[in-house]
Amino acid sequence: MPKLIRITTVPISLKLLLAGQMKYMKEQGWDVLMVSADGREIPQVVRAEGARHEVIPFTRKITPFQDLKCLWRLYQLIKQEQPDIVHTHTPKAGLLGMIAAKFAGVKVRIHTLAGIPFMAAEGGKKGLLEKIEKLTYSYATHVWPNSSGLKNFVIENSLCPSEKLTVIGKGSSNGVDLEKFNRGVLKENHLVAATMRILPGEDDFIILSVGRLVKDKGIQELVDAFLSSKIVGKSKLVLLGSFEQDLNPLDPETIKIITDHPRIVQIDWSDHVAHYLALADVLVHPSHREGFPNVLLEAGAMEVPIICSDIIGNTDVISQQKTGLIFPVKNVEILKEAMEFAYVKRDKMAELAAKLYEEVCENYERIQVQNEIFAQYQLVLKEKDSAE
């Protein structure tokens, strides 16, 4: 039976970004091993996926000494397991996983690219992150950008030879679970709990943002646009995500506004995203960089209207005035106008959401994406055998 190792930096990526993939591969008769840093999500992931897990103490920061230790431990693990494929996700796991797999003699080394950190970086850090990306791709035999826009960016910036690049299906790392993100199956107790956290007024317009509360998710611009809008007194801004002060933190002033403003609700991460989407009148995704954002697929599946920034990834999903509204990234004024438009033109926004729902169901159903990933695994193994 073929053996597959899937590696992410932290276990929450296995839980959220790759949910069901390892189980799917096990059901096809494959031996699957998951690898990540330690974390409270591991027992749940092991139960859900039915696959083994090994801990490698990755960090998300640049930590050369710790990274070398992880590289050595990863090399030893891969050498011992002798997998047919090593498949990595996230920047740190990608870099160390591809290097370790190369030196361990693994013939098929796949890295899924779901966003490029240097796209939103500045100064000397930008150059360093670009070199790290190139190094990761050089050790991979296959690089899978999870959107066509990301693939084009890689080619245009000469980051990787085009023959290594493949976009699975229409894009996305894992599609969307249409059985979970479905208004017909939501549990009343979770809807009540979400409503109690938001405490909306009877006529409040609910603007939802889902994701980490950091600068490069566009949270600062979103807060500024909301506070300067004409609808601030008739709306609530719900930020579903945790503050991350270690990497790319928000300014203290913005954090204080989020914490203190009566019209802004911040909720630490919840596994019940679908229930918050069900309560939202519009989803705003103002990110500065993305690969292929899952939250847009999830909102699409829930028929929630979308406003998003005009970046790679977002524009792979949303078409302006066809399936959503798009504003220039970091442009507070136009974001403000878009939210005001969404408040006034609710019928128009519902039309856009209905069109996106059709596209999501047709192109991004999770089982369809997982079928395509498995077919690609079989293809690259066949090509490897032919080459030998």
C-alpha positions in Angstrom: 0.0 0.0 0.0 1.3 3.5 -0.8 2.5 5.6 2.2 1.8 9.3 2.4 3.1 11.8 5.0 1.2 15.1 5.3 3.1 17.9 7.1 1.8 21.2 8.5 3.5 23.6 10.9 0.7 23.6 13.5 -2.0 21.0 14.1 -4.9 23.4 13.6 -4.0 23.4 9.9 -4.6 19.7 9.8 -7.9 20.2 11.6 -9.3 23.1 9.6 -7.5 23.4 6.3 -7.2 19.7 5.5 -10.2 18.3 7.3 -11.2 14.9 5.9 -8.3 14.5 3.4 -6.2 12.1 5.5 -9.4 10.0 6.2 -10.2 10.0 2.5 -6.7 8.7 1.6 -7.0 6.0 4.3 -10.3 4.9 2.8 -8.5 4.4 -0.6 -6.2 2.0 1.2 -3.2 4.3 1.8 -1.0 4.4 4.9 -1.1 8.0 6.1 1.0 9.8 8.7 0.3 13.3 9.9 3.1 15.6 11.2 3.0 18.9 12.9 4.0 20.8 16.1 2.3 19.8 19.3 -1.1 21.3 20.1 -4.4 20.6 21.8 -6.1 19.8 18.4 -4.0 16.6 17.9 -6.3 14.1 19.7 -9.3 15.4 17.9 -7.5 15.3 14.5 -6.3 11.7 15.1 -9.8 10.6 16.0 -11.4 12.4 13.0 -8.9 11.3 10.4 -8.1 7.8 11.7 -4.4 8.4 11.0 -1.2 8.4 13.0 0.4 11.6 14.1 4.0 12.5 15.0 5.1 15.7 16.7 8.0 17.8 15.3 8.4 21.1 17.3 8.1 23.6 14.5 7.9 27.3 15.2 6.1 29.8 13.0 8.9 32.4 13.4 12.4 32.5 11.9 14.3 30.5 14.6 17.5 29.0 12.9 18.7 26.8 15.8 15.3 25.3 16.5 14.7 24.9 12.7 17.9 22.9 12.3 16.8 20.6 15.2 13.4 20.1 13.5 15.1 19.5 10.1 17.2 16.7 11.6 14.3 15.1 13.5 12.1 15.3 10.3 14.9 13.7 8.2 15.1 10.8 10.7 11.4 10.4 10.8 11.0 10.4 7.0 14.0 8.1 6.6 12.4 5.6 9.0 9.0 5.8 7.4 10.1 5.5 3.8 7.0 7.2 2.3 6.1 7.2 -1.4 4.9 10.9 -1.1 5.7 13.7 1.3 3.1 16.5 1.0 3.7 19.8 2.9 1.5 22.8 3.7 2.4 26.2 5.3 5.7 28.0 4.9 7.9 26.5 7.7 6.7 22.9 7.2 7.1 23.4 3.5 10.7 24.5 3.7 11.9 21.9 6.3 9.7 19.1 4.9 10.9 19.5 1.3 14.5 19.6 2.4 14.2 16.6 4.7 12.3 14.6 2.2 14.9 15.3 -0.5 17.8 14.2 1.7 15.8 11.1 2.9 15.5 10.0 -0.7 11.7 10.5 -1.2 11.0 10.6 -5.0 7.7 12.5 -4.9 7.8 15.7 -2.9 4.7 18.0 -3.1 4.3 21.4 -1.6 0.8 23.1 -1.6 1.2 26.8 -1.9 -1.7 28.6 -0.1 -0.4 32.2 0.1 3.1 33.7 -0.1 4.2 35.6 3.0 6.6 38.0 1.2 3.8 39.4 -0.8 2.7 41.5 2.2 6.2 41.9 3.7 8.4 45.0 3.6 12.1 45.9 3.7 14.8 43.3 4.2 12.3 40.7 5.5 10.6 40.7 2.1 13.9 39.6 0.4 14.6 36.9 2.9 11.1 35.5 2.7 11.3 35.4 -1.1 14.6 33.4 -0.9 12.9 31.0 1.5 10.0 30.5 -1.0 12.4 29.8 -3.8 14.4 27.3 -1.7 11.2 25.4 -0.8 10.1 25.1 -4.4 13.6 24.0 -5.5 13.5 21.0 -3.2 10.0 20.1 -4.2 9.3 17.9 -7.2 5.7 19.3 -7.5 4.3 22.7 -6.4 0.6 23.0 -6.2 -0.6 26.6 -6.0 -4.2 26.6 -4.7 -5.4 29.2 -7.1 -4.7 30.2 -10.7 -3.8 33.7 -9.6 -1.1 32.3 -7.3 0.3 30.1 -10.1 0.5 33.1 -12.4 2.3 35.2 -9.7 4.9 32.4 -9.2 5.6 32.3 -12.9 5.7 36.1 -13.4 8.1 36.4 -10.5 10.3 33.5 -11.7 10.0 31.7 -8.3 9.6 28.2 -9.7 9.8 26.5 -13.1 6.3 26.3 -14.6 6.6 22.6 -15.3 6.5 22.0 -11.5 3.2 23.9 -11.1 -0.2 22.3 -11.0 -3.5 23.8 -9.8 -5.9 21.1 -8.6 -9.3 21.5 -10.2 -10.6 25.1 -10.1 -8.4 25.8 -7.1 -8.7 25.5 -3.3 -6.7 23.2 -1.0 -9.7 21.2 0.3 -12.9 22.6 -1.2 -15.9 23.3 1.1 -18.0 20.8 3.1 -21.5 21.4 1.7 -23.0 19.2 4.4 -21.6 21.3 7.2 -22.0 24.8 5.6 -25.7 24.3 5.0 -28.4 26.4 6.6 -30.7 23.3 6.7 -28.5 21.4 9.2 -27.5 24.1 11.7 -28.1 23.3 15.4 -30.4 25.6 17.3 -28.3 25.6 20.4 -25.2 26.8 18.5 -27.3 29.5 16.8 -28.5 30.6 20.1 -25.0 30.7 21.6 -23.7 32.7 18.6 -26.6 35.1 18.9 -25.9 35.6 22.6 -22.3 36.5 21.9 -23.2 39.0 19.2 -26.3 40.4 21.0 -27.7 42.1 17.9 -30.4 44.7 18.1 -33.6 43.9 16.3 -32.6 45.8 13.1 -28.8 45.6 13.3 -27.0 44.9 10.1 -24.4 42.2 10.9 -21.0 42.6 9.2 -18.8 39.6 9.8 -15.1 39.0 9.3 -13.5 35.6 9.9 -9.8 35.1 10.5 -6.8 35.9 12.6 -6.8 39.5 13.9 -3.5 40.7 12.4 -2.5 43.5 10.1 -2.1 41.6 6.9 -5.7 40.3 7.2 -6.8 44.0 6.7 -8.4 44.3 10.1 -7.1 47.8 10.7 -8.7 49.1 7.5 -11.9 47.3 8.2 -12.2 48.9 11.6 -11.4 52.3 10.2 -14.0 51.9 7.4 -16.7 50.7 9.8 -16.2 53.6 12.2 -16.3 56.2 9.5 -19.3 54.7 7.7 -22.9 56.1 7.8 -24.2 52.8 9.0 -22.1 52.4 12.2 -25.1 53.2 14.4 -27.3 50.6 12.6 -24.7 47.8 12.4 -22.5 45.5 14.4 -19.0 44.5 13.2 -18.3 40.9 14.4 -14.6 39.8 14.3 -14.5 36.1 14.6 -10.8 35.3 15.3 -8.1 35.7 17.9 -5.5 38.4 18.3 -2.0 37.2 17.4 0.5 39.5 18.9 3.6 37.5 18.0 3.4 37.8 14.2 2.2 40.9 12.4 0.3 42.4 15.3 -2.3 45.1 15.1 -1.6 48.5 16.6 -2.4 49.0 20.3 -4.9 51.7 19.3 -6.8 49.4 17.0 -6.9 46.7 19.6 -8.3 49.1 22.2 -11.0 50.2 19.8 -12.0 46.6 19.0 -12.1 45.8 22.7 -14.0 48.9 23.9 -16.3 49.9 21.1 -20.0 49.0 21.7 -20.6 48.3 18.1 -17.7 45.9 17.6 -17.8 42.4 18.9 -14.6 40.3 19.0 -15.0 36.5 19.5 -12.1 34.1 19.8 -12.1 31.3 17.3 -15.1 29.0 17.2 -15.6 25.6 15.4 -19.1 26.8 14.6 -18.3 29.3 11.8 -21.4 28.2 9.9 -23.6 29.5 12.7 -22.0 32.9 12.6 -22.3 33.0 8.9 -26.0 32.3 9.2 -26.4 35.4 11.4 -24.4 37.7 9.1 -25.8 40.1 6.5 -22.5 40.4 4.7 -19.0 38.8 5.0 -16.1 41.3 4.6 -12.7 39.8 3.8 -10.2 42.7 3.5 -7.0 40.6 3.5 -3.7 41.9 2.1 -2.6 38.4 0.8 -4.2 35.1 0.3 -3.8 31.8 -1.6 -7.4 30.7 -2.0 -9.5 31.7 1.0 -11.7 29.0 2.4 -13.9 31.5 4.2 -15.2 32.8 0.8 -16.2 29.3 -0.2 -17.9 28.8 3.2 -19.8 32.1 2.9 -20.7 31.2 -0.7 -22.1 27.8 0.5 -24.2 29.7 3.1 -25.4 32.2 0.6 -23.9 35.1 2.5 -23.0 38.2 0.4 -19.3 39.0 0.2 -17.1 42.1 0.1 -13.4 41.4 -0.4 -10.1 43.0 -1.4 -8.8 42.8 -5.0 -5.9 40.4 -4.2 -4.9 37.1 -5.7 -7.1 34.3 -4.2 -10.0 36.6 -3.5 -10.4 37.4 -7.2 -10.1 33.7 -8.1 -13.4 33.2 -6.2 -15.2 36.5 -6.5 -16.1 38.4 -9.7 -16.9 42.1 -9.4 -20.6 42.8 -9.4 -21.3 39.2 -10.5 -20.7 37.1 -7.4 -19.6 39.9 -4.9 -18.1 43.3 -4.4 -14.4 43.9 -4.7 -12.5 46.9 -3.4 -8.8 48.0 -3.8 -6.7 46.4 -1.0 -6.1 48.8 1.9 -8.5 51.4 0.5 -10.6 52.4 3.5 -12.8 54.9 1.6 -14.0 52.4 -1.0 -14.4 49.6 1.6 -16.7 52.0 3.6 -18.7 52.7 0.5 -19.1 49.0 -0.3 -20.4 48.3 3.2 -22.9 51.2 2.9 -24.0 49.9 -0.5 -24.5 46.4 0.9 -26.7 47.9 3.7 -28.9 49.8 1.2 -28.9 47.3 -1.7 -29.7 44.1 0.1 -31.7 42.6 -2.8 -28.7 43.1 -5.2 -26.3 41.6 -2.7 -28.6 38.5 -2.4 -28.5 38.1 -6.2 -24.7 38.1 -6.1 -24.7 35.6 -3.2 -27.1 33.3 -5.1 -24.8 33.3 -8.2 -21.8 32.5 -6.0 -23.7 29.7 -4.3 -24.2 28.1 -7.8 -20.5 28.3 -8.6 -19.4 26.9 -5.2 -21.7 23.9 -5.5 -20.5 23.2 -9.1 -16.8 23.6 -8.6 -15.7 23.4 -5.0 -17.6 20.6 -3.2 -15.1 19.0 -0.8 -15.4 15.4 -2.0 -14.8 16.6 -5.6 -11.6 18.3 -4.6 -10.4 15.3 -2.6 -11.1 13.1 -5.6 -8.9 15.3 -7.8 -6.1 15.4 -5.2 -6.1 11.6 -5.1 -6.1 11.3 -8.9 -3.1 13.6 -9.0 -1.3 11.5 -6.4 -1.9 8.4 -8.6 -0.6 10.3 -11.6 2.6 11.5 -10.0 3.4 8.0 -8.7 2.8 6.5 -12.1 5.1 9.1 -13.7 7.7 8.3 -11.1 7.5 4.6 -11.8 7.7 5.2 -15.5 10.8 7.4 -15.1 12.5 4.6 -13.1 
